[in-house]
Amino acid sequence: METNFNKPQRQSSIGVLVMFVDSLQKFGRAFFPIIIIYFFKSESLSKLYLYFGLVGIVLVIAVIAYLSFINFTFYIDDENDEFIVNEGIINKTKTTIQLNRIQQVNIQQSLLQRIIGVYALNVDTAGSDNKEGNIKAISHSVALALKAKLLNNEARKEIISSDEAPIEEVKSSDYPFLKIDFLSLLKVGITSNYVRSFGLILTFFFTIFENLRNIGKEDLIDERTIDGFVENNSAFYLVSVFILGMFCVVFVINISRTLIKYFNYNITKQKGSLLLSYGLINTQSTILKPEKVQIVNISRNFFQKKLNVLEIKIKQAISDESKQKKSLIEIPGCNENERDEILKLIFKQLPEKGIMMKPNFRKLVFSIFLTIVLPLTGFFIFGKYINAEAFEFLNLAVFYTLFFLIIHYFGFRNYRLYINKNHIIKQSGAWDIDNEIIEIGKIQAITTSQLFWHKNLNIGSLTLHTAGGNLSFQLGNYAKIKEYVNLWLYEIETSNSNWM
């Protein structure tokens, strides 16, 4: 039976449960500090009041979820070619989306939605950082029918691509030409994202400690035990224990995150496009069209090279820079042959490194000045004129200096720009070596810059602007840069290729 979207539709009745959980999560995030304080002070409160408070909160959230469900409707206005969404409890809102502005229609399914058998549908338009038409709970058949209706416009077929493919479409596709197995994901989890995970863990612990101190519960952490441990052990031992402990935690987090996010990663060819499906808890299926690809980043470090795995990140065309994360597609755990097959499908050929441009050695000197000379100068000034106890950490200062010298040396040695007839490849990185690839025909604008004290040295910088982000190369031969810029501008102006 065909669904009539010309009349206001409500979500599936079971969707009220999705709205309840969503409202509960929003409440928890908004009142997290108050909940923490209430929890630690609950000893001085009556248990009866505590239970009544919890029941009252759940009832209020349930009423809000029900009213949100009742007031949420959506329909298509064929006369004006508009998709309309009505929502709100007290403040009613009406979102009107012109059909010709729709870029993507995404069908997704979280763990809760999978359990109760509903799907989420999001409508994404050009020029906005949000998904305007966010429907949280509809059946699979309704989701497919609505998606087809929203994208059923012949005049827009060349510029529209669906980032989310339904689960049944994935199952009916041909056998995947690339399937990333458990072992490959395990290799990626072991060898990547250590710096980011380390930063997140530190942020989490400092946030918890700050919240405990704000509510007067800092005594939960026995500072005397910590001080005694510090006094009885050397700084080198303490640093070693800290690094080892953090490494173990990050190691577990990286493996868990990679396996959960990219579980059962399949890539299938489908009418000239790539169909990617993955996810253990939140399943996702993404259609990647080559004409929409702007920048391809191939990343690999020393251990990944030995294990024969690499990571590919693909940036698509976006309407503004704030949406770059939304347009990013990651393919972890490929080997070199699989990488070449993906690149051939995206670029119609295998990009090769052509003429090489190197940066001037002043790039290395400037990096050393910023990250080593200035911090060390501040350290010695502080130790000499403010607090001499700072010199007790001199060994750490030496380690810091050697570490960053090594990082900058390898970063400078790997920093290159390769140019061939059709592609530009920027290589960078000290540990994780990134190769960013763009097609010359997809460059939207080019910026060159040169500081006045660099004119006599004939060095300058280059920035290539694409619909998926920018690619910059600093302190190269400026005369050569201008030659290539003139050539690229001529090729762009005379080319009939469509970068979208």
C-alpha positions in Angstrom: 0.0 0.0 0.0 1.4 3.3 -1.1 1.8 6.0 1.6 0.2 9.4 0.9 2.7 12.0 2.0 0.5 14.9 0.9 -1.3 14.7 4.3 0.4 15.2 7.7 1.9 12.0 9.0 2.9 11.0 12.5 5.8 8.8 13.4 5.3 5.1 14.3 3.5 4.8 17.6 6.4 2.9 19.2 8.4 6.0 18.4 7.3 7.6 21.6 9.8 5.3 23.3 12.6 6.7 21.1 11.5 10.2 22.0 11.4 9.3 25.7 15.0 8.0 25.6 16.1 11.0 23.6 14.5 13.4 26.1 16.1 11.5 29.0 19.5 11.8 27.4 19.0 15.6 26.9 17.9 16.0 30.5 21.0 14.1 31.7 23.4 16.2 29.7 21.7 19.5 30.7 21.6 18.7 34.4 24.6 16.5 34.8 26.4 18.7 37.4 23.2 19.0 39.5 22.7 15.2 39.3 26.2 14.7 40.6 25.7 17.0 43.5 22.4 15.5 44.4 23.9 12.0 44.3 26.8 12.8 46.7 24.5 14.7 49.1 21.8 12.0 49.0 23.1 10.6 52.3 21.7 13.7 54.1 18.4 13.4 52.3 15.5 11.1 53.0 15.4 8.0 50.8 11.7 8.7 50.3 12.4 12.1 48.9 15.0 10.6 46.6 12.7 8.0 45.2 9.8 10.5 44.7 12.2 12.9 43.0 13.4 10.2 40.5 9.8 9.1 39.8 8.7 12.7 39.3 11.6 13.3 36.8 10.8 10.2 34.8 7.0 11.1 34.7 7.8 14.6 33.5 10.1 13.3 30.8 7.5 10.8 29.7 4.8 13.5 29.4 7.3 15.6 27.4 8.1 12.7 25.1 4.4 11.9 24.5 3.5 15.6 23.7 6.5 15.7 21.4 5.3 12.6 19.6 1.7 14.0 19.3 2.8 17.4 17.9 5.3 16.0 15.4 4.0 15.7 11.9 5.6 15.8 8.4 4.2 15.9 4.8 5.1 17.0 1.3 3.4 20.0 -0.3 3.4 19.0 -4.0 2.0 22.3 -5.1 4.9 24.3 -3.7 7.5 21.5 -3.9 8.2 21.7 -0.2 8.8 19.2 2.6 7.2 20.5 5.8 7.9 19.3 9.4 5.8 20.6 12.4 7.1 20.0 15.9 7.2 21.6 19.4 5.2 21.5 22.6 4.8 25.1 23.9 6.8 26.8 21.1 5.5 25.3 17.9 7.9 25.4 14.9 7.3 24.8 11.3 10.3 23.8 9.1 9.8 24.3 5.4 12.4 22.7 3.1 12.4 23.4 -0.7 12.8 20.0 -2.5 15.4 21.5 -4.9 17.7 22.4 -2.0 17.9 18.8 -0.6 21.4 17.4 -0.9 21.1 14.2 1.1 18.4 12.0 2.6 19.9 9.8 5.3 18.4 6.6 6.7 20.0 5.4 10.0 19.3 3.0 12.7 20.7 3.1 16.3 20.7 0.2 18.7 17.4 1.2 20.3 15.8 1.7 16.9 17.0 -1.7 15.8 15.5 -3.3 18.9 12.1 -1.8 18.4 12.1 -2.0 14.6 12.1 1.6 13.5 14.4 3.9 11.4 15.5 7.5 11.6 15.4 9.7 8.5 17.3 13.0 8.2 17.1 15.6 5.4 20.3 17.6 4.8 20.2 20.8 2.6 22.9 23.1 1.2 23.9 26.0 3.3 22.9 24.7 6.7 25.0 22.9 9.3 22.0 21.1 10.7 19.8 18.3 9.5 16.5 20.1 9.2 14.0 17.3 8.7 14.9 14.9 11.5 12.4 12.1 11.8 13.3 9.7 14.6 11.0 6.7 14.3 9.3 5.5 11.1 9.0 2.0 9.6 11.4 0.8 7.0 8.8 0.9 4.2 7.8 4.4 5.0 11.4 5.5 5.2 12.2 4.1 1.8 9.0 5.6 0.3 9.7 9.0 1.8 13.3 9.0 0.7 12.3 8.1 -2.9 9.6 10.8 -2.9 12.0 13.5 -1.7 14.6 12.6 -4.2 12.2 11.9 -7.1 13.1 15.0 -9.2 14.9 14.5 -12.6 16.2 18.0 -12.6 18.2 17.4 -9.4 19.5 13.9 -10.1 23.0 15.0 -11.1 23.7 17.0 -7.9 22.0 14.7 -5.3 23.5 11.7 -3.6 22.2 9.7 -0.7 24.7 9.2 2.0 22.7 6.6 3.8 21.4 3.5 2.1 18.7 1.3 3.7 19.7 -1.9 5.3 17.8 -4.0 2.8 19.5 -2.3 -0.2 22.8 -3.4 1.3 21.7 -7.0 1.6 20.5 -7.1 -1.9 23.7 -5.7 -3.4 26.3 -7.8 -5.2 29.0 -9.5 -3.1 31.4 -6.9 -1.6 34.6 -6.4 -3.5 36.2 -5.3 -0.2 35.3 -6.7 3.2 37.4 -5.5 6.1 37.8 -8.4 8.5 38.1 -8.5 12.2 41.9 -8.9 12.1 42.4 -5.8 10.0 40.2 -3.7 12.3 42.2 -5.1 15.2 45.5 -3.9 13.6 44.1 -0.5 13.0 42.8 -0.2 16.6 46.2 -1.2 17.9 48.2 1.2 15.8 46.1 4.5 15.6 44.5 7.4 17.4 46.8 7.4 20.5 47.2 11.1 20.7 43.5 11.9 20.4 42.5 9.2 22.9 45.2 10.3 25.4 43.8 13.9 25.2 40.2 12.8 25.8 41.2 10.7 28.8 43.1 13.6 30.4 40.2 15.9 29.8 37.8 13.4 31.3 39.8 12.9 34.5 40.4 16.6 35.0 36.7 17.3 34.5 35.7 14.7 37.1 38.2 16.0 39.6 37.0 19.6 39.0 33.4 18.6 39.6 34.3 16.7 42.8 36.2 19.7 44.1 33.3 22.1 43.2 30.8 20.0 45.3 33.3 19.5 48.2 34.0 15.9 47.6 37.7 16.2 46.7 38.5 14.1 49.8 37.4 11.0 47.8 40.9 11.2 46.3 43.4 10.5 49.0 46.0 13.3 48.4 48.3 12.0 51.2 48.6 8.7 49.5 49.5 10.4 46.2 52.0 12.7 47.9 53.6 9.8 49.7 53.9 7.9 46.4 55.5 10.9 44.7 58.0 11.5 47.5 59.1 7.8 47.6 59.7 7.5 43.9 61.9 9.3 41.3 60.4 11.6 38.7 61.6 9.2 36.0 59.7 6.3 37.6 56.6 8.3 38.1 56.6 9.4 34.4 57.2 5.8 33.3 54.3 4.5 35.4 52.0 7.3 34.1 52.9 6.7 30.5 52.5 2.9 30.8 49.1 3.2 32.6 47.8 5.7 30.0 49.1 3.5 27.2 47.2 0.5 28.5 44.0 2.6 28.8 44.3 4.1 25.4 45.1 0.7 23.9 41.8 -0.7 25.2 39.8 2.3 24.2 41.2 2.4 20.6 40.6 -1.3 20.0 37.0 -1.1 21.4 36.2 2.1 19.5 37.4 0.7 16.2 35.7 -2.6 16.5 32.4 -1.2 17.6 32.3 1.7 15.0 33.6 -0.2 11.9 32.4 -3.8 12.7 31.5 -5.8 9.5 32.8 -3.1 7.1 31.7 -3.9 3.6 32.4 -2.0 0.4 30.4 -2.9 -2.8 30.4 -1.4 -6.3 27.0 -0.2 -7.2 26.4 1.6 -10.6 29.7 3.4 -10.6 29.5 4.3 -6.9 30.8 2.7 -3.7 28.3 1.4 -1.1 29.8 1.3 2.4 28.1 -0.4 5.3 29.4 -0.9 8.8 28.6 -0.6 12.5 27.9 -2.9 15.5 25.7 -0.7 17.6 24.7 2.1 15.2 24.5 0.6 11.7 25.3 2.9 8.8 25.2 2.5 5.0 26.7 5.2 2.9 26.8 5.7 -0.9 29.9 7.4 -2.1 29.8 8.9 -5.6 33.1 9.7 -7.2 32.0 13.0 -8.7 31.3 14.3 -5.1 34.8 13.3 -3.8 37.1 16.3 -3.3 40.1 15.2 -1.2 41.3 11.7 -0.5 43.7 11.3 2.5 45.7 8.0 2.8 47.3 7.7 6.2 49.8 5.1 7.5 52.4 4.9 10.2 55.4 2.6 10.7 53.6 -0.2 12.4 50.7 -0.1 10.0 53.2 -0.4 7.1 54.6 -3.6 8.7 51.1 -5.0 9.2 50.1 -4.1 5.7 47.1 -1.9 6.6 46.3 1.7 6.0 43.4 4.2 6.6 41.6 6.2 3.9 39.6 9.4 4.7 37.5 10.8 1.9 36.2 14.4 2.0 33.1 15.2 -0.1 31.7 18.4 -1.4 30.2 20.5 1.4 28.3 23.8 1.5 30.4 25.4 4.3 33.5 24.5 6.3 31.5 23.8 9.5 30.1 20.7 7.9 33.5 19.0 7.1 33.1 16.3 9.8 29.7 15.4 8.3 31.1 15.0 4.9 34.1 12.8 6.0 34.0 9.1 5.1 36.6 6.8 6.7 37.7 3.4 5.4 40.1 1.7 7.9 42.1 -1.5 7.5 42.7 -1.5 3.7 45.8 -3.1 2.2 47.7 -1.6 -0.8 45.8 -3.5 -3.5 42.4 -2.6 -2.0 43.6 1.0 -1.8 44.5 1.0 -5.5 41.1 -0.4 -6.4 39.3 2.3 -4.5 41.4 5.1 -6.0 40.8 3.8 -9.5 37.1 3.9 -9.0 37.2 7.4 -7.5 39.7 9.0 -9.9 39.2 6.8 -12.9 43.0 6.1 -12.7 45.7 5.5 -10.2 47.2 8.8 -9.0 51.0 8.8 -9.2 53.5 11.1 -7.5 55.0 13.3 -10.2 57.4 16.3 -9.9 58.4 16.9 -6.3 58.5 20.2 -4.5 60.4 20.5 -1.2 60.0 23.2 1.6 62.8 25.6 2.4 64.8 24.6 5.5 63.4 27.8 7.3 60.2 25.9 7.8 62.1 23.5 10.1 63.9 26.3 11.8 60.6 28.2 12.5 59.0 25.1 13.9 61.9 24.5 16.2 61.8 28.1 17.4 58.1 28.0 18.2 57.9 24.6 20.0 61.4 24.3 21.5 63.3 27.6 21.8 60.4 29.7 23.2 59.2 27.1 25.8 62.7 26.4 27.0 63.4 30.1 27.3 60.3 30.5 29.4 61.3 27.5 31.5 64.8 28.8 32.3 63.5 32.3 33.1 60.8 30.9 35.4 63.4 28.7 37.2 66.0 31.5 37.6 63.9 34.4 38.6 60.7 32.9 40.1 61.0 29.4 41.4 64.4 27.5 41.4 62.6 24.2 42.1 61.6 24.1 38.4 65.2 22.9 37.6 64.4 19.7 39.4 62.5 18.8 36.2 65.5 19.5 34.0 65.5 15.9 32.8 62.0 16.3 31.5 63.0 19.4 29.7 65.8 17.5 28.0 63.4 14.7 27.0 60.9 17.3 25.7 63.6 18.9 23.6 64.8 15.6 22.1 61.3 14.4 21.4 60.3 17.5 19.5 63.6 17.7 17.6 62.9 14.1 16.3 59.3 15.0 15.5 60.2 18.1 13.6 63.1 16.4 11.7 60.9 13.6 10.4 58.0 16.0 9.8 60.3 18.2 7.6 61.7 15.2 5.8 58.3 13.9 4.9 56.8 17.3 3.9 56.5 17.2 0.1 54.2 18.3 -2.7 54.0 16.1 -5.7 52.5 17.3 -9.0 51.4 15.4 -12.1 49.2 16.2 -15.0 45.9 15.5 -13.3 46.5 15.3 -9.6 48.3 17.1 -6.7 49.5 15.0 -3.8 50.6 16.6 -0.5 52.7 14.4 1.8 53.1 15.3 5.5 53.5 13.9 9.0 56.2 12.7 11.3 54.7 9.4 12.6 51.4 9.1 10.7 52.4 9.8 7.1 49.4 11.4 5.3 49.1 11.7 1.5 46.3 14.1 0.5 45.2 13.7 -3.1 43.1 16.2 -5.1 42.1 16.5 -8.8 43.3 19.7 -10.5 39.9 20.0 -12.2 38.1 20.2 -8.8 40.1 23.2 -7.5 37.8 26.1 -6.9 40.3 28.8 -6.0 44.0 29.2 -5.4 45.7 31.5 -2.9 49.4 32.3 -2.9 51.1 34.3 -0.1 54.6 35.7 0.6 55.9 37.6 3.6 58.0 40.6 2.7 61.1 39.2 4.2 60.7 36.1 2.1 60.8 37.9 -1.2 64.6 38.0 -1.6 64.7 34.3 -0.5 62.1 33.4 -3.2 59.9 31.3 -0.9 56.2 31.5 -0.3 53.0 29.5 0.5 50.2 28.0 -1.5 46.6 27.1 -0.6 44.3 25.1 -2.9 40.6 25.6 -2.1 38.1 22.8 -2.9 34.5 22.2 -2.1 35.7 19.6 0.5 38.3 21.7 2.3 41.7 23.3 1.7 45.2 21.9 1.0 48.2 24.1 1.9 51.9 23.9 1.2 54.2 26.3 3.0 57.6 27.9 2.2 58.2 26.3 -1.2 60.0 27.8 -4.2 57.7 30.8 -5.0 58.7 31.1 -8.6 57.8 27.5 -9.2 54.6 27.9 -7.3 53.5 30.8 -9.5 54.3 28.8 -12.6 52.1 25.9 -11.5 49.3 28.3 -10.4 49.1 29.9 -13.8 49.0 26.4 -15.4 46.3 25.2 -13.1 44.2 28.3 -13.5 44.3 27.9 -17.3 43.4 24.2 -17.0 40.5 25.0 -14.7 39.1 27.8 -16.9 39.3 25.6 -20.1 38.0 22.5 -18.4 34.4 21.3 -18.8 34.5 18.9 -15.9 32.0 19.2 -13.1 33.6 19.3 -9.6 30.3 18.4 -7.9 
